[in-house]
Amino acid sequence: MGQIRLSGNPPISVTVRRSARAKKLSLRLSRLDGRVTLTLPKGVSEQEGRDFVLSKEDWLRGHLDKHEAAAIVSLGQSLPIHGRNVALVPGSGRSVKRSGDTLMIPGAEAQVPRRVQAFLKTLARDRLAEASDRYAARLGRPYNRLTLRDTRSRWGSCTADGGLMYSWRLIMAPPEVLDYVAAHEVAHLQEMNHSAAFWAVVEQLYGDWRGPRRWLRENGPALHRYRFD
């Protein structure tokens, strides 16, 4: 993959990828992180691709202006935990500690993103395991394993052999949203589909799931704006 850089304020970096299956040039702006990708079909030159991007520059800048900028996790910033904004401040000792709406991070400032991410992952594993255990017991169907990832296309999944996978970023969402996703994936232990029967199981486990599902559609992409690298 290559890069095309548009000068201006701000400059825009466009990732160039080739696809043998693509039939035409396409430009995609990710709702999750604002990354811009140009897909070039076979036989189309990079110069043609650059000309195409330039012809779409006004459209691109208009959409980028509406996109929330990436938030680099650092001291003095804040991020949501359980749906509530928590301030990141210097701490003492050896571990990250939370007190109300403050997260105290010890150590060198350069280590703050890594330490905060580790704290969130641990918190997410505990909460998601608790919720999954609760719903699996209610359903009467155990799961085999639970894994966490930083997925962009889905908040959770369930494999045919009973493996549950969740995005650890769910810990930043309101508690009822995390619980809904856990109930959704546990329901797949009984119904590996999205039929009416599946949604009936979700409702049996969780209750009215429509509000949390709507929250994820409307607000979920913003959870990916927090950068820990």
Secondary structure, 3 states (H helix, E strand, C coil): CEEEEECCCCCEEEEEEEECCCCCCEEEECCCCCCEEEEEECCCCHHHHHHHHHHCHHHHHHHHHHCCCCEECCCCCEEEECCEEEEEEECCCCCCEEECCEEEECCCHHHHHHHHHHHHHHHHHHHHHHHHHHHHHHHCCCCCEEEEECCCCCCEEECCCCEEEEEHHHHHCCHHHHHHHHHHHHHCCCCCCCCHHHHHHHHHHCCCCHHHHHHHHHHHHHHHHEECC
